Amino acid sequence: MTRHGKNCTAGAVYTYHEKKKDTAASGYGTQTVRLSRDAVKDFDCCCLSLQPCRDPVVTPDGYIYEKEAILEYILHQKRNIAKQLKAYEKQKNSQKAELEELSKAAKESKLKAFMEKEGTIVSKPLNPFASKTGVDHASTSSQSSEEKEKHLPSFWIPSLTPEAKAAEVSKPDKAVYCPMSGKPLKMKDLLSVKFKLVDETLDRVKLINRQDRYVCAVTGDVLGNSVPCAVLKPSGAVVTLECVEKLIKKDMLDPITGEKMTEKDIIVLQRGGTGFSGSGVKLEAKEFRPVMQA
């Protein structure tokens, strides 16, 4: 067999590695990258600040937020909606005033046309032998004025330069939507979450530096991204889904408060996933770029 050089380009096959390398260098084609463990959010971190929560709240879809961050987000969205509503009402009033002016101008033009027609009526009989120079002059003057109106506006004369109309503002939606699920979100839908610490004596700094921070409120199992968890609505406690299936669903009672529960009272937490392909979470990032077509 012949020896192959390190940078040999005499191959008759365009390999997959060469294709990916050329795609990345050219700037064309969709790039797909699998996220690593460092790019995955922890299950107890806020979806907005990406930091461990001090006062966590959860939405009905299972997304955890810092209470201060999500309330600030809702307030910011409501302010934007109020601004858009104000701009929409201003546009509506201006359109109404413009329609009133147009209707007034139409009435005035009708009245003017009627008066001009009335002024052309003569009571004395017309002389059939008289010249029609005056009538011809009036008709030619009206035709010339119509031709002037048909001319396109000039880009060189400031008074004839066309003006761009303001962009039309559509009526804004008054609902605030969750930044993760895209569903309508209200402040009353947020539920406080009560995590059970691994060690109650640890301060916040030492707790954040630990990877295993919380345990199940019933079984004491360590919680993490690889462990499916759920929040119980009556007490706000966090338990594993295994505990829910084997213990809680038999009686449908909250083990902390003893209250009766339904299926809606069990909120499954959205996890960030792990670095393994079997975690059940989609961990691919795509960047759509222009494609060269033959």
C-alpha positions as CSV (number, residue, x, y, z in Angstrom):
1,M,0.0,0.0,0.0
2,T,1.1,3.5,-0.7
3,R,1.7,6.0,2.1
4,H,-0.7,8.9,2.6
5,G,0.5,12.3,3.4
6,K,-0.9,14.2,6.4
7,N,-2.5,16.9,4.2
8,C,-3.1,14.8,1.1
9,T,-5.9,16.3,-1.1
10,A,-5.8,13.7,-3.8
11,G,-8.7,11.7,-2.4
12,A,-11.6,10.9,-4.8
13,V,-14.2,11.1,-2.0
14,Y,-15.5,14.3,-0.4
15,T,-15.6,13.1,3.2
16,Y,-18.1,14.1,5.9
17,H,-15.3,15.8,7.9
18,E,-14.1,17.8,4.9
19,K,-17.7,18.9,4.2
20,K,-18.3,20.0,7.9
21,K,-15.0,21.9,7.8
22,D,-15.8,23.7,4.6
23,T,-19.3,24.5,5.8
24,A,-18.0,26.1,9.0
25,A,-15.4,28.1,7.1
26,S,-17.7,29.3,4.2
27,G,-20.5,30.8,6.4
28,Y,-23.2,28.8,4.5
29,G,-25.4,26.0,5.6
30,T,-27.1,25.1,8.9
31,Q,-24.7,24.6,11.8
32,T,-25.7,22.0,14.5
33,V,-23.9,21.7,17.8
34,R,-24.6,19.4,20.7
35,L,-24.7,21.3,24.1
36,S,-22.2,20.1,26.7
37,R,-22.8,19.9,30.5
38,D,-21.4,23.4,31.0
39,A,-24.1,24.9,28.7
40,V,-27.0,23.4,30.6
41,K,-29.0,25.2,33.3
42,D,-29.4,23.6,36.7
43,F,-32.9,22.6,37.6
44,D,-33.0,25.0,40.6
45,C,-31.8,28.1,38.7
46,C,-33.9,30.9,37.4
47,C,-34.8,30.8,33.7
48,L,-34.1,34.6,33.4
49,S,-31.1,35.2,35.6
50,L,-29.6,31.6,35.3
51,Q,-28.6,31.9,38.9
52,P,-29.7,29.8,41.9
53,C,-32.9,31.1,43.2
54,R,-33.3,32.7,46.7
55,D,-37.1,33.0,46.5
56,P,-38.1,30.6,43.8
57,V,-41.5,30.5,42.2
58,V,-42.8,28.1,39.6
59,T,-45.3,28.5,36.7
60,P,-48.1,26.0,36.0
61,D,-45.9,24.6,33.2
62,G,-43.0,23.9,35.6
63,Y,-40.6,26.7,34.8
64,I,-38.7,28.1,37.9
65,Y,-38.0,31.8,38.2
66,E,-36.6,34.1,40.8
67,K,-39.6,35.9,42.3
68,E,-38.0,39.4,41.9
69,A,-36.9,38.7,38.3
70,I,-40.2,37.4,37.1
71,L,-42.2,40.2,38.7
72,E,-39.8,42.8,37.2
73,Y,-40.3,41.1,33.8
74,I,-44.1,41.2,34.1
75,L,-44.0,44.8,35.2
76,H,-41.8,45.7,32.2
77,Q,-44.1,43.9,29.8
78,K,-47.1,45.7,31.2
79,R,-45.4,49.1,30.8
80,N,-44.6,48.2,27.2
81,I,-48.2,47.2,26.6
82,A,-49.4,50.5,28.1
83,K,-47.1,52.5,25.8
84,Q,-48.3,50.5,22.7
85,L,-51.9,51.1,23.7
86,K,-51.3,54.8,24.1
87,A,-49.7,54.9,20.6
88,Y,-52.6,52.9,19.2
89,E,-55.2,55.2,20.7
90,K,-53.3,58.3,19.4
91,Q,-53.3,56.8,15.9
92,K,-56.9,55.9,16.2
93,N,-57.8,59.5,17.2
94,S,-55.7,61.0,14.4
95,Q,-57.4,58.6,11.8
96,K,-60.8,59.7,13.1
97,A,-59.9,63.4,12.8
98,E,-58.5,62.8,9.3
99,L,-61.7,61.0,8.2
100,E,-63.8,63.9,9.6
101,E,-61.6,66.4,7.6
102,L,-62.0,64.3,4.5
103,S,-65.8,64.1,4.9
104,K,-65.9,67.9,5.5
105,A,-63.7,68.5,2.4
106,A,-66.0,66.2,0.3
107,K,-69.1,68.2,1.4
108,E,-67.4,71.5,0.5
109,S,-66.3,70.2,-2.9
110,K,-69.9,69.0,-3.6
111,L,-71.2,72.4,-2.6
112,K,-68.7,74.2,-4.7
113,A,-69.5,72.0,-7.7
114,F,-73.2,72.6,-7.2
115,M,-72.6,76.4,-7.0
116,E,-70.5,76.3,-10.2
117,K,-73.2,74.5,-12.1
118,E,-75.8,76.9,-10.8
119,G,-73.7,79.8,-11.9
120,T,-73.5,78.5,-15.5
121,I,-77.3,78.7,-15.9
122,V,-78.4,81.7,-17.9
123,S,-81.9,83.1,-18.2
124,K,-81.6,84.8,-21.5
125,P,-81.6,82.7,-24.7
126,L,-78.2,81.9,-26.2
127,N,-77.2,83.3,-29.6
128,P,-76.5,80.3,-31.9
129,F,-74.3,82.5,-34.1
130,A,-72.1,83.7,-31.3
131,S,-68.5,82.5,-31.1
132,K,-67.5,79.7,-28.6
133,T,-64.1,81.0,-27.7
134,G,-64.9,81.5,-24.0
135,V,-66.2,78.0,-23.7
136,D,-63.2,76.5,-25.5
137,H,-60.8,78.5,-23.3
138,A,-62.5,77.3,-20.1
139,S,-62.3,73.6,-21.3
140,T,-58.6,73.9,-22.3
141,S,-57.8,75.5,-18.9
142,S,-59.6,72.7,-17.0
143,Q,-57.7,70.1,-19.1
144,S,-54.4,71.7,-18.4
145,S,-55.1,71.7,-14.6
146,E,-56.0,68.0,-14.8
147,E,-52.8,67.2,-16.6
148,K,-50.8,69.1,-14.0
149,E,-52.4,67.1,-11.2
150,K,-51.5,63.8,-13.0
151,H,-47.8,64.7,-13.0
152,L,-45.6,62.6,-10.7
153,P,-44.1,64.5,-7.7
154,S,-40.6,65.8,-8.2
155,F,-37.6,64.6,-6.1
156,W,-35.7,67.8,-6.7
157,I,-38.2,70.4,-5.7
158,P,-38.7,70.3,-1.9
159,S,-42.4,71.3,-2.1
160,L,-43.1,68.4,-4.6
161,T,-41.1,65.8,-2.8
162,P,-43.3,62.8,-1.7
163,E,-43.5,62.1,2.0
164,A,-43.4,58.7,3.7
165,K,-46.4,57.8,5.8
166,A,-46.0,56.8,9.4
167,A,-46.0,53.1,10.1
168,E,-49.4,51.8,11.1
169,V,-49.5,50.6,14.8
170,S,-51.5,47.4,15.3
171,K,-53.6,46.9,18.4
172,P,-51.4,45.3,21.1
173,D,-52.2,42.2,23.0
174,K,-52.9,42.9,26.6
175,A,-51.7,39.5,27.9
176,V,-48.3,38.9,29.4
177,Y,-46.6,35.7,28.1
178,C,-44.2,33.4,29.8
179,P,-40.7,33.9,28.4
180,M,-40.1,30.1,28.3
181,S,-43.4,28.5,27.4
182,G,-45.0,31.4,25.5
183,K,-48.3,30.9,27.3
184,P,-50.2,33.7,29.1
185,L,-48.8,34.3,32.6
186,K,-50.4,36.1,35.5
187,M,-49.0,36.9,38.9
188,K,-51.6,34.8,40.7
189,D,-50.4,31.7,38.7
190,L,-46.9,31.8,40.3
191,L,-46.5,29.3,43.1
192,S,-43.8,29.6,45.8
193,V,-41.4,26.6,45.9
194,K,-39.9,25.3,49.1
195,F,-36.7,23.3,48.5
196,K,-35.4,21.1,51.4
197,L,-31.7,21.8,51.9
198,V,-29.1,19.0,52.2
199,D,-27.6,20.6,55.3
200,E,-29.5,23.4,57.1
201,T,-26.3,24.7,58.7
202,L,-24.7,25.7,55.4
203,D,-24.7,29.4,54.4
204,R,-25.7,30.6,50.9
205,V,-22.1,30.8,49.5
206,K,-21.2,27.3,50.6
207,L,-24.6,26.0,49.4
208,I,-24.1,27.5,45.9
209,N,-20.6,25.9,45.6
210,R,-22.1,22.5,46.3
211,Q,-23.4,20.5,43.4
212,D,-25.9,18.6,45.5
213,R,-27.9,21.3,47.3
214,Y,-31.4,19.9,47.8
215,V,-33.1,16.6,48.7
216,C,-36.6,15.2,48.2
217,A,-39.0,16.4,51.0
218,V,-40.4,12.9,51.5
219,T,-37.7,10.3,50.7
220,G,-34.5,12.4,51.2
221,D,-33.1,11.5,47.8
222,V,-30.6,14.0,46.3
223,L,-32.2,16.2,43.6
224,G,-30.5,17.1,40.3
225,N,-30.9,17.5,36.6
226,S,-30.8,13.7,36.2
227,V,-33.7,13.2,38.7
228,P,-37.2,14.1,37.5
229,C,-38.9,16.3,40.1
230,A,-42.3,17.7,40.8
231,V,-43.8,20.5,43.0
232,L,-46.8,19.8,45.2
233,K,-49.2,22.8,44.9
234,P,-50.7,22.7,48.5
235,S,-47.4,22.8,50.3
236,G,-44.9,23.9,47.6
237,A,-42.6,21.0,48.5
238,V,-40.3,19.5,45.9
239,V,-40.3,15.7,45.6
240,T,-39.1,13.2,43.0
241,L,-41.5,11.8,40.4
242,E,-40.7,8.3,41.6
243,C,-42.1,9.3,45.0
244,V,-45.2,10.8,43.3
245,E,-45.8,7.6,41.4
246,K,-45.1,5.1,44.2
247,L,-46.4,7.0,47.3
248,I,-48.4,10.1,46.7
249,K,-50.7,8.9,43.9
250,K,-52.0,6.1,46.0
251,D,-53.9,8.4,48.4
252,M,-53.6,11.7,46.5
253,L,-52.7,13.5,49.8
254,D,-50.0,16.1,50.3
255,P,-47.5,14.4,52.7
256,I,-46.5,17.7,54.2
257,T,-49.9,19.4,54.9
258,G,-52.2,16.4,54.5
259,E,-54.5,18.2,52.1
260,K,-56.4,16.4,49.3
261,M,-54.8,16.8,45.8
262,T,-55.7,16.4,42.2
263,E,-53.6,15.7,39.1
264,K,-53.4,19.5,38.5
265,D,-51.8,20.0,41.9
266,I,-48.7,18.1,40.8
267,I,-46.4,20.4,38.7
268,V,-43.6,18.6,36.9
269,L,-40.4,20.7,37.0
270,Q,-38.7,21.5,33.6
271,R,-35.1,20.2,33.8
272,G,-32.1,21.6,32.0
273,G,-31.0,18.1,31.0
274,T,-27.6,16.4,31.4
275,G,-24.7,15.8,29.0
276,F,-25.9,12.3,28.1
277,S,-28.0,11.5,25.1
278,G,-30.5,9.4,27.2
279,S,-31.6,12.3,29.4
280,G,-34.8,12.8,27.4
281,V,-34.1,16.5,26.8
282,K,-33.2,18.0,23.5
283,L,-29.7,19.3,23.7
284,E,-29.0,20.5,20.2
285,A,-28.4,24.1,19.2
286,K,-28.9,25.1,15.5
287,E,-27.9,28.2,13.6
288,F,-29.7,28.7,10.3
289,R,-27.5,30.4,7.7
290,P,-27.9,31.0,3.9
291,V,-27.8,27.9,1.7
292,M,-26.2,27.7,-1.8
293,Q,-28.6,26.0,-4.1
294,A,-27.7,24.6,-7.5
